[in-house]
Every structure is written in structure tokens, then in C-alpha cells.
Amino acid sequence: MLQELFYKIFMLSLSGTIIFFIITLLRPMTDRFFSPTWRYYLLILTLVTFIIPYGLIMPNLQNPLTNIVKSMDAKELKVQEVENKNAVESNEERDYKAKPKEKTQDFKIVENLTKEIMNDNNHIGILSIREVLGAVWLLGSIGFLINGFIRIFKFNRKLKSASSDIEVEDIKEVFYKCCQELKIKKKIGIKLCDKVGTPMVTGIIKPEIILPREDMNLDFLEMVFNHELMHYKHRDLWIKIASFIIRSIHWFNPIIYLVNKELNKACELNCDWKVIKDMNRQEKNCYGLAILDTINHSLDNKGVLSTAMADSSKNELKRRLTMIKVRKKPRKLITILSIITAMVVTLTSVSMANAFGKNIKGNKSIAAMIKANKSIAVMIKENQLLSLDLENGSKAIIDRGNALNRPVISPDGKHVAYTKEGVLYIGNTSSDLADKVIECAKDVVSYGWKDSEEIAYSAQEGGLNSYNLNNKKYSSYIKSEYKYENITSDHKENLYAEVYRYYTKDGGQYIENKGILNLNTKTLKDKMIISSVPMNEEGTEMGLKPKIAGISKDGEYLYIWRKTSAGSLNSDGVPFGTYEVKSGEFIPCKDENVFALAYKDNLAINPLDGKSPVINNGGIRDMNINKTLGKVDVASCEFTNILPKDMIATEGPYEPAASGMSTMTPSFSLDGKMVVFSGAEATENVEQWNKEPHNIYRVNPNTKKVEKLTKNNTFDFAPSYISDSGDLVFLRKTAKDKASLWKLQGDTEKLMVDEINLRKDDFYYGHYNTENILDIYVE
């Protein structure tokens, strides 16, 4: 995408600028001790950083400053909770599952409105700031390239028409002697052109040296030829054309012009340095006089693909002559020191540039406007698994079939795992690749991405296994009869999963929760970090069946629903707890503080502060009453409401209050500063609640300032941010078992996909398990 390309160019431009400033600040010291060659090559490396990320130049570089700066990366690594829907349920769990109540509602108005908006979407919309900036950059780059090549063409044509072969044999003899001494075997032409004011070398494919006149002193000519041939020998014309192309790409950055100017100066100084390397004092004086002799005329039409021996300012010319006069052969110690210094400067520069660039990503800045976040949604629509690019709206059908279930996008957004009739598949999110879909395993119970290359899964036969996309190999992490469900990863080395034993007793089928297991995929060591606790015989202690609620982006905190052994109690809410990975401590929150329905979308984890989640607090299984948003402090387990008092449905998690607002599906913004959620007026009548407007709201958890984002008489829920600039998507219920996906950009709503399945089996008392039909990835 154009916007994404411009964002990457912008970040490269920023990195190169920082490196150039560091080199410039160090120049007074480095010029004193090191050779012009040192500076020339360092400026070439700086130029390279404007087009190639430092990670490709030095892939093994460990950035020391990044560890200090702690850059905030806006790329969201989505952690997927995976539940087993194919497993046979225990008798207790079967008791509290209730069939969805039949609801009646007239959706004709909404359907008509949807059709009108769909028709309007056929027209061209207003371009976003990112699109405009991307288009301006592209047009500017094309313009600079075209203008530059036109100048080159005109200059070469004018030069060719005004040039003639040199016939003076003495000049030819001096030239061939210089070529032989410099060991240059390629045939290089020499021509005369009175339209230029100084000797130069031009031509990439057919190099030629151009002289402004023939009456030059032969000793001076030898110096001139040595200078221009040295340019040719060191491929300086190739550096100039690379500089021109890079300058055209980064035309918007004024620093690139300074880099180019300093590079040209360093090029001439380096050439002088190389030429006079073995000269005595008398020869150096002759070389200096040769430069002065060629400076009588200015060059009126200089081409970018040429070198001009005397094309220097007065100050720069003075510097060149001074260097020629005092040049000394560098000692070995200075040479070694210059190499070490160059390495230190380069490593420090790219480290600071990278750390600074990452910090920018975590803040509202021009980069946030420029960057087009890669955002993808994968959903089940009828019998299709559909991929949608949320930025440009392009769609792809990944697969077709019955019983498609639970799409889970990989951490890099390139692949999606899903099941079809119990078989685990992996598809590509970017295009129609149904013929390239990979079949991984049959009778799969649960699955989750270990990282972008490896999927972990557990099948009906038991055990925990993995499949690697790169080498196409299967691995067995754990061999056992147990099933491992709700597989969650920190996308590094750790996997977490709930462990279950399925068994038959007295003709009935049962499930025993063993607890939550941690597996280090590098060492293959596993341990039960939270064990289940059975109910006591007296029934006074309900026991513990821990269920994974989510994991923080940094992998430091694992969030746990503290489900009990009584299924009917679990349906009305459960307490909450946190497992601190570093200390290995499980911290249960006080039941009177945090008590919520154990749904995946009832918990929102701050992407930049993993120890401060937001939870949709409130017991009682119906979503229409007693639900409110609050922030939880992991260390103290204190719950703090983040909504104004008039919007809070209850002051406690157990009271069935029908006042204020009933909230649902909270989600953090990418910078972790705002929370977006769905809300409706609380009411005891669930039928009435279904007909009430459910709008999308945004709240600042610190100030409790609330903003209403959608203002329709529709059922809007499950909002999710997809960009740094505040764009988001949400679901809108359009019929009893159907929903549409909408994009909200500023105040503009845009229909992205309609007729998404809302399954009856995923519906519980006003809540939908949308993770079974939809997953959203944001980079």
C-alpha cells in the first residue's frame, strides 16, 4: 500500500537524519585525527541507511539503547483464547447452559438504511490524510527523477555535440601513462570541450575524461588525469547516481540535500588524498597548482553524473589545498583507531535512530498520521472464510465449506488457523489461496499460535503438538492422554494451556480440570502453575477450575478466571486473579472487588501497560443489567470505576441493578490511553434491552470523560481499534442471527462486510462469543 510504503520511507529518512547529525557533531574531532577516506565512507554508509534498514545491514546487531529507552511498539500482538467447542461437557456445566430466548424485533428500518449506505459506498470517498501524503510523496519522487534524468540527458547531449577527440600525441601519452600506473585496463576516452570550465570524468557505461582546453602544462595534465582516473577507479560516479536516486526518494527531507553536499565534498577530498599518497613535496605543490589552474572558469551546466576537479567553494578549496600541503602518511595505530571509531559511531548511530524511531511509534505525532497500520479481519460469512483488508477494503476468500470455526490470525498477520469439520487448517490472509490451504491435523480440540511460524494444537487423542510452517514438520511437545485447551502464547518461548482429563463413569461422560500448565518450548520443560482445587464434601468450598482470560503483550502477566466446580454458579460470574510470570505468584483478587462473566471480551489488556487491564465487572448472567467498566491494579487487585457515576449500573458486583448503563466488549486503543466499549441503558426486561440502542463509546480511564461515537438506533458492539489515528471497526446486529462489520473513521461510518453469521450456539443471555466467527489483526 502507498501509505505504508511512505511510512517506511519516512522512518528510514528519520533514521538517516539522526545518523548524519551524530556524524556531523563528531566531525571536529574525527577530521583532526582521521583521513578524508574515513569520512567519505562513513557518509556513504549514512546514505545507505536512507534506503536499507539497519537490521538488513547488520542483522545480528543487538540494540543496546533500545533496552534503555524501552520503545513502545504500536504493533499489537493479538493473544487468542482458544476454547474447546467439540468436547463433551460435564453434567454440572450442562446444567447451567440455557437455550437462547427467542427475541422479536423489526429490523426493516436498519436493513433499508444499510442498503442505502451500501449504494453510497460505490462512490469515491474523501481521501484520508495518509493517502494524500502518500500520493504527494510519490508524485514528488517521480517528478524529481524525471527532472533529474532530463537534466542528465540534456547535459550529455550538449556535451557530446560540443566535444571532439584530442589529437595531440603528448596529451595521449601522458594519459596512457597514468592509466598504466593506476592499473586501469578499461578503455577510457579523452575529449576536448571548451563549454566546460574544469576537467571532469563522465559516463557510467562509456567513461570519458573531458578537458576544457589543450594548452595545459603537461605536468599539470598528469595531475588532472590522476585525479579523474582515481574517481573512476573508486566508482565515484556510481555513488553519485545512487545519491541522486536516494535524494529523489527523500525529496521531502531537507537533510538529504546536506548529506549530498557533504558527500560531494568528501568525495573530492578523498580523491585528493588518494592521488597525493606517494607524492613528494614538489609533486604536491604541482598538484595544488593544477587545481588552481583549472578553477578559472565556472561550470555552467553541470550534470549529476560527472565529477569536476575544481568545482569547490572558496572555503572548501582552501581546505583541500591545506590538506594537500600537510598530508602525512597515517600511522598504523591511527588507522586501527579510525576503523574502531567508525564501527562505534555507526553502531551507536543506528541504535539511537532505531530506538528513537520506535518511541515515535508509541506517540501521537506526524508518524501516526503517515503510518497506515496493517489491519486485517478474518470472518465466517455463510459457508466462506473471508479475509478483509480493513485499510483498502480488498477481500479474499480463504476457504469454503461447512462447520468453519474459530479463525485465529498469526502474530505477523500473514496466516490464519481455523477448523473445518474438526480438521485444523492454515490459510493465507492476503489472497484467494484455497488450493494452497494446509491441512494440519484432524479431530482438533484446541489451537493457538506459538509464534508467526508455528501453531500449537491438541487433538481428541490427547497431547500437545505443533506444526511448523517453514520446515513443514510436526513436533510433539507433550505426549499424554490429557487434552490441552485455550492454548495461549507470549509469542516467545512460553505456552500456557488448561489441562483436562476426559473420562466415562457410570455411563456418563465427565471432564476433570487439572489446572493451567506452562510449557517452555525451548527446553520442553512443563509445570503446573495453577492447580485445580476440588469442591469439599460439605459443599462449603466451591473449589477452583482456573480458566485463562488473557495474557499481557509483554508476557509478564497471565490473567485467570477463577471458575468453581459448580457450573451453575460460574454462569453468574466468577472471581478474578493474576499470575505474575517472573515471581511465579498467583494473586487472587478479592471477590467483592472483581467479579465478572468469564468471557474473552469482558477483559481488555492495555497493550502498553500489561498490569492495568480493564474489566467489564458485574455478576448475573444477563448482559442487560449490572455491568460496568473498571480498571484493575494487578499488584493490589483494587478495582476502580472508569465511568461517571450517572453511567454506573451498580456499586457492587452482585446487585441486579437496572439503572445507569449496562456495558460490554471493552477494548483499548493502540496507545493504551483510551478504552472503547458498547453500552446501552440498563433494564430488567431483556426484550426491551435488545431493542434499545447499543452505541459505541470512548472513555479516558484517567479523566472518566466519555464520548459517544455512534448515534444510531442500532445494536452496535465489539469495537476494536485498527489504527494509531483512532479508526476502529465494530459489529452491528442487522437481524436475529446476522451482523455486519462497520468501519468508523472520524465521524464517517462505512459498511465493510454484511451477512456475517451470528451462531445460536455462541449466544448466552445477550452475549455473543464473536471469537468463534471473527478475528482482527492490527500491526
N, C-alpha and C positions, 0 to 999 in steps of 0.2 A: 504494500500500500504506500501511496505517495507520502502521506503524513508520517507513517512510521519510518520511512527512508529519511525524510527531512529531520526527524527527531534524532536518528542515529548520526547523521551528518553534523547536527548541532552539537551533540555530545562530543564527537570527535574534534570539532572545532574548539570547543571549550578545553579539552584535554591538551591539544596542541598549543593553545594560547598560554595555558599555565606553564607548560614546559618552556616555552620561549621566554616568558617573564623570568623564570628561575635562572635560565642561562644568561639572560641579559644582566640580572643583578650580580651574577658571579663574574661578569666579564672583566672588570678592573683587575681582579686577582688572576684570572686564568690567562689574560693577554700578557701579563707580566712574566709568567713562568713557562707558558706552553706555546707551541708553534701554531702558525695560522692553519696548518693542516688539521690540527686538533679541533679548532673552532669550525672549520668548513664541514668536517664530517659530522660534528655534533648538530649543526644546523640542518644537514641532510636528514639525520635521524629525526629531528624535530618535524621536518616536512613530512616524513613518512607517517608520523603519529597523527597527522591530519586525515589520513585515509585508511590506516590499518590500526585496529585496536591493539593496545599493548599486549593483551593476552595472546594474540597470534604471533607477535614478535618474540615474546618471552613467555611461553605457555606455562612454565614451571615457577614463574615468579610468585612468591608469597608476599602479599602486600602488607608491610609492617604497619603502615599508618591506618589501614582500614580497621585493624584491631583496636586502635586507639580512638579513632573517630566514631566507630560504631555506626556506620552508614545505615540509614533506614531505607530498605528496599521496598518500593511500592508494588513489586510483583507479588501477587498473592499466591501462596502455595495452598491450594484448597485441600483441606483434610476431609476425606469422605468417611462417613459412618456406614458400615455395611451390615445389614440385618438379614437374618435368615427367614425368608417367607415360605420356603419349601418344607421346613422342618415341622414335625408333628408337635403340637402344643401339649403342655401338661394339663391335667384336669383342672388345676387351680386357675391357670391362665385362660382356659376355655370358659370358665365361669363368668369372668368379668367382661368378656368381649360381647358387645351388644350390636345388633344389626342397626345400620343407619336408619334414622327415622325418615319417612317419606316427606319431602318438602314440596310445596306447590308455590310457584311464582311465575308471574308474567314477564317474559324477557323480550317481548316484541319490540319495545322501545329501544332496548340495548342492541338488539340484532339489527334494527334499521340504522341506528347510529353507526354501528360497526361497518355496515355495508357502505355508508356514505364516506366514512373515513378511508376505507379501502380504495374507493374510487378516487379520492383526493390524492392518495399515495402514488397514483400513476403520474402525477405531475412532478416537475422538478422542484425540489425544496431549496431553502436558503442554505448556502454553503456555510459550514462551520468555520471558526477562526483557524483551526488546524488545517482544514482543506485549503483555505485561502493562502495561508503561509506556505504550505507545501507547493501550491501552484506557482506562487510568486518566485519561490526559490528555484523551481525547475525552469521557469521561463528565463530567469536571470542567468542561470548557468548556461542554458542553450545560447542565450544572447552573447555572453562573454566568449564562449567557444567559437561561435560563428564570427564574431567581430575579430577575434584573435587570428583565426585561420585566414580571414580575408586580408588582414594586415600582412601576415606572412606571405601570402600569395602575391600581393601587390609589391612587397619589398623584393621578393625573389625575382619577379618578372622585371622590375625596374633594374635590379642589379645585373640580371642576365643580359638585358638589352644594352647596358652601358659598359659591360665588361669585355675585355679582349685578352687573348693569350699573351703571355710575356715571352718575347723573343730574345731578350738579352741573355747570352750564354753564361755570363758571370753570375747573374742572379740565379739561374738554374743550378749552377754548380754549387753555390752556397746552400741552396735549398736541399739538394740531394745529399750533401754532406751532413746537414742537420738531421735528415730522416735516418741516415745510416747510423749516426751517433745515438739517436734515441731508439734505434731498433724498430722502426716503423716500416713494415713491408707493404702495407696497402698503398695503392696508387692514389696520391692526393694532388689535385690540380693547383696551379698558382695562376692568378689572373690579375689584371690591372683594371682599376675602376676609379676614375677621377671624381665620381659622385659621392664617394665616401671620404671621411676625414681621417680615418685611422685604420691600421691593419686589423683584419679580423679573420676568423675561420667560420665558415657557414656550410650548411648541408649535412644532413644526417646520413643519407644513403651514399651520396657522392660528395664527400667533403672537399672543399676548396679553400685556399687561403687567398684573400683579397688584399692587394696593396693599393694605397691611394696614389702612388707615384713611383716612377722608376729611378729617380735621381737620388735615391737614398744611399748613404755611405754603406759599403759592403760589410763593414764591421757591425754597423747598426742593423743591417738586414739579417745578419746571423742571429743577433739577439731577438729580433722580431720573429723570425722563423722558429727559434727555440720556444719562444713564449706561446705562439699559436699552436705549434705541434704538441706542446705539453697539454694544452686544453683538449686537443683531440685525443691524446693518449689516455687521459683520465676521464674520458666520456662526459666532459662538462656540458656539451650540447644536449645530451640525454637528460642530464639533471635539469637543464633549463626548460625543456619541453615538459618534463614531469611537474616542475614548479608552475608552469603556465596552466596545465590541466587542473592541478590542485587549487590554484588560485581561482580558476573559473568555478570550481565546485563550491568553494568557500567565499564567494564574492561578497557576501553579506558581512563578513568579519574583517574589520579594518586591520587587524593584527596580521593577517596573512600577507598584506602588502608590505608590512615592515619586515616580515620573515623573508620575503622575496628580495627585498632591497639589501638586507644584511647578507643573504646568501650570495648575491652577485658580488658584493664587496669581498666577502671571504673567498670566493672563487678566484678573483684576481690576485689577492694576497697569497693564496695557496699556490697559484701558478708561478708567481714571482719567487716564492720560497723554494719551489722545486727546481726552477731554472738556475738559480744562483747557488745551488747547493755546493758545487765543487769549484766555484769561481774564486780567483784571487782578487785583491783589492782593485787592480786596474780594470779587470773584466767587469767587476760590479759597477765601477764608475761608468764604463761604456754602456752597460745595460740601463743604468739610470738616465744617461743622456739619450739613449734610443727611445725611452718612454717620453721624455720631454720633446724630442724631435717629432713625435707623432701626434702631439697634442695641439698643433697649430690650428687645426680645423675641427669643427664640431660635426657630429654625425646627424644629418637632418632626418634620415629615415631609417631608424634602427629597427631591425627585425628581432623577434623574440628568439629566433633560432640562430644566433650568431654571438661571437664574443668580440669585444672591442678592446684593444690593448690599452688605449689611453682614455677610455670613457669613464673618467672618475671626476668627482668633485675636487675642489682645491684642497680641502682638509684630507680627503682620502688619498689624493695624490701625494701629499706631504707625508702621510703615514707610510705609504708604500716605499717612497724614497728613503725614509728613515730606516725602515726595516731592512732594505737592501744594503744600506751602509753598515749597519751594526750586526747583521746576521752572523750568528755563531753556530757552529755545529753542536747540537744538543747532546748533553751527556746522557749515558745510559740510565742513570738514576732519574733524570728528569723525564726521559721517555717512558720509563716504567710508571713513574708517578702520574704522568698525564693520562696513561691508559686507565689506571685505577680511579683517578678523579673522574674521567669520562663515564666509567661504569657507575660510580656512586651518584653523580649528577643525574644520569639517565634513570637509574632505579628510583631515586628519590623523587624525581620529577613525575614519572608515570604513576608512582604510588600516590602522590598528592593529588594528581589530576583525577585518578580513579576514585579516591576517597571523596574528593570534593564533588565529583560528578554524581556519586551515589547519594550524597547528602542532599543534592538538589532534587533528586527524585522523590525524596520524602517531604518536600516542602512545596507550598503554593508559589510558583514562580513562572517565568516565561517557559521553562521546560514543561511545566504542567499543561500549558496551552498548546505547546507544539506537539507533545507526545500523543500519539494515538494508541491507547492501550489495546493490546491484543485481547479481544474478548470473544468467547465462543459459548454458544448454548447448544447442548445436545438433548433432544427430547423425543418422546414417543408420540407420534401422531397417527392414529388408527393403527395400521399394520406396518408402519415405517419408523425406522430410527433416523431422525433428521438432524443434520448439523447446520447451525446458523452462525454466520459471522455477524456479530452484533454491531460492528462498525459500519460495514458497507451493505449488509443485508443479503449477501450471497448465501445460497443454500446448497446442501448436498445430501443425497440420500445414502446413508452409510450401509443400511441393510433393510431387508423386508422380511416379514414373517409373523407368525403368531407367538403369543406369550413372550414378547420382548419385555425386558425388565431391567431396571436399575442401571442407567448409564453412569459411568464413573470416569471422568476425564483425567488423563495423566498429568503429572506436575508441570510438564512443558507444553501442554495443550495440544500435542500432536496426535494423540491416540485416545481412544475411549474403550473401556471394558464394559461388557454388558452380557446378559444371558438371554438365550432364545430357547424356550422349552427346556430349561435346565442346563443347557450347554453354554460354557463360557467362551466368548469370542472377544477379539480385539480388532477394532477397525480404525481407519484414519479419519480424522475430523475435518480434513481440508477439502476433500473431493469425493466424487462418486467412485468408490473403490470396492463395490460389493464382491467383485471377483477376487479381491486380494485380502478379504477378511480372514483373520487367522482363527482357527478353531483350537482352543487350548485344552479344555477338559470337560468331561461330562458329569452330570449329577452334582453340580457345584452348589455348595451351601452358602459360601461367603467369599468375598474377594476384595482386595484393596491394593493400590499401587505402593510398592516399596520405594520406588523412585521412578524416573521417567522411562527407564529401560526394563524394569522388572515388575511383574504382577504377582502378588501372593494370593493363594486361594486354599480353600478347604472343601473337600468333596464329601459325599454321603458315606464313603468307606472310611473316613477319618483321616487325621494327619494334617500337617501344614506344608504346602508345597509352593513352588514358584515356577514361572516361565519367563525366560529372558528373551526380549525382542531382538537383541543384537546377534547373539550366537544361536538362537533358536533352540536352546537347551532347557530341559526341565531339571529342577533340583528338589530334593526333599529336605525341608528344614526339620520337621519333627515327624516321626513315624509313631502313630498311636491310634487307638480306637476312638479318641475324642474328636469332636468337631470344634473348629476354631472360627468364631463368628465376630462380626463387627470389627474386622481387621482394620487397624489404624496405624499409620506410619509417621515418623518425624522426617521422612524423606532423606535420612542419613543412614544410620545403621540399625535403628530400633524399630521393631514391630510390636504392636500391642494387640491382644485379641481376648475375647471372652471364651472360656473353655467350657464345653458342655458334654455331658455323657447321656446318650440316648439309650433307654432300656425298656424292656417289657416286663410287666409284673401283674399277675392275676388277670391276664387278658387285656390289660390296659397299657397304653404307651405313655412313658414319662420322660421328662427332661430334668437332669440334675445340673445345676450351675456350680462349677468348681471354683470359679473366680476369674481374675484377669491376669494374663500371662504377659511377660516381656521377653522378647527374643532378640538377641544381638545377632544380626545376620552376618557379621564379620567373623565372630568367634563361635557362632552357633550355640552359645550358652543361653539357656532359658531359665526363668524363675517366676514363681507365682508372687506377684507383687501385692495383690489384694485377694485374699481367700474368701470364699463364701462362708456364711455362718447359718446353720440350720435353725429352724424355729424350735424353741424348747417345748417340752412335753406339756407344760401347763398352758402354753399359748400366750404367756405374758410377754415373751420376747419374740418379735416377728422375724428375726434373723436378717441376713444380708445376701442379696443376689446382685452384685455390682454390675452396672452396665456402662459402657464407655459413652460419654456425652460429646467428647471432642478433645483436641489437642492444640496447644498454642503453636504459633508459627515457628517459634524458636525451639520447640520440642521440650521445653522445660517443665510444662505443666500438663498433666493429663486430668481431664475433668470427668467426674464419675457421678452417675445417678445411683443413689443408694436404694435400689429396689428391695422389697421384702419378699418373704416366702409366701405371702398371701396375695394372690393375683388380684383379687377384688380391691384390696387397699391400694395397690400400685396404680390402678386406673384412675384414682382420685388424687394422684400426686405423690411424689416421693421426695425425701431429703436429698441433699447435695453434698459433694465432697471433692477434694482436690488431692492428686498425688504429685508431690514435688519430686521430680526425677533425680536431681542432684543429691538430695538428702535421703531419698527413698522413704519419705514420710507421707503417710496418708492423713489428710486433715479433713475430718468431717465437720461440715457447718452445723450450727445449731438448728434443730428442726423448726423452731419458732421463727427463725430468720429467713431461711431459704427452703421453699417447699413448692415444687412445680411439677407439671406433667412431663414425663420422660420422653420428650420428642426432640429430634435433632434440631429443628428450627426454633426451639424455645430457648436456645443458648446462642449468644453471639460472642465470639472471642476477638478481642482487639488485636488487629494484625501487627501493631507496633508496641503493644504493651500486653504481653500474654498473661499477666497476673491480675488483670482488671476486666473480667468479662461482664457482659450484661445478660441478665436472665429474665425471662417472662414469668414472673413469680405468681403463685396462686394455685391453691388446690381446687378440687371438684372437677370432674371430668368434662363438664360442659365448657366450651370456649366462650360462651355468651356472657359469663359473669366472672367476677373475682380474679381478673388477670391484670397485672400491672408490671411496668418495667422498672428494674433497679440494677444498680452496679454492685458487684460483689468484690470485696477485697480478699484476695486469696489468703493472705497471712492471718488476718483476724476473722475472716468469714463474716464480716459485717455487711449487711445489706442496706443500700442507700437508694431511695426512690430518685429517679431522674426526671419525673414528670411533675408538673404543677399540681397543687392539692386538688383543684377542681376537676382534674382528669384522672385522679386515682380512684379505682373502683373499691379498694378496701385498704385498711391499715394493717390487716393481718392476713396470712396465707390461708386461713381456714374458714373465714366468714363468707357466706354466699351472698355478697353484696351485689345489688343490681343498680348501682348508681355510678356516675362518672363514666369512664371509658374502659372497655374491655380490649386489651391489646393482644397482638400476636405477631409472629415471624419477624423478630428484630434482626438487624444486620448492620455491621459497621461500615463506615466509609473507608476508602483505601488508606487515608492518612490517619485513621483511628480517632478522629476528633468528633465525628458525628455518628448518630445512630438513626437509622431509618426503620420504620415499622408500619404495620397495618393496625388500624383502630376503628372501633365502632362504639356507639352508645351501648352501654351495658343494659341488659333487660333479662327478666326471668323467662320470658316467652321466646323459645328458641326459633319458632316460626317467624316471629316478628324480627328477631335479630338477623335472620337470613335475608330479610327484605330491606333492612336498614343499610344506608350507605356505609361501605367499608373503604375508607380512604387511606392513602399513603401519607405518613407524617415524617418529619425530620426533627430531631431534638439534639441540642447540645447538652451532654450529660453534666457538664460543669455549671452551666448557667440555667439549665432547665427551660431554655427558650425553645418553643415548639413552633414549627412551620407546617402548614397544610400544603402538600404538594399536588394531590389530585382532588378535584372538587366535583366529582360526578356522583350520580345516584347508582353506583355500581359496586360490585363486590371485588375490591382490589386487595391483593395480599401477596406475600412472599417477595418483597422488594430486594434488590441486590445491586450494589454499585458496580459499574463496569468501567469507570474512568476516573482519573485524578480530578477532572474538571467538574465532576458531580453528576454525570449521566448515569442513569440507572434503568433497570428493567424490572417488571413486575408481572404477576399473573392477574387476569381479570376473568372472573367466572361469568360465562356467557349463557350457560344452560346448566341443567342439573348435573350432568357428568362431563361437561366440556369447559375448557378455559382457553383464553388467548394470551399470547405473550406480547407485552407492550414495552416500548422504549420511551423514557421520559428524558428529554434533552431541554434543559431550561424549563419553559412553560409549555413546550410542544410535546404532545403525545403522538406516538407513531405505532401503528399496528405492525408487528413483525411476523407472527405466525398465529393462525387461528385453528380451531378444532383440535386442540390438544386434549388427550384423554385424561379425565379425572376418574380414577377407578373406584368403584364402590368398596372394594376390599381394603382400600387405603384410607377410608373415611371413618373417623371416630368422633362423634359428638361435636361436629363443627370444625374438626381439624383434618387436613389432608397431608398424607405422607408424600409430599411432592418429590422427594429424592428418588422415589421409585420410577418416576417418569421424566425427570428433568435434572440436569446438572449444568452449572455455569462456571466457566473458567475465565479468570482475569489475570493478565500478566502485569 
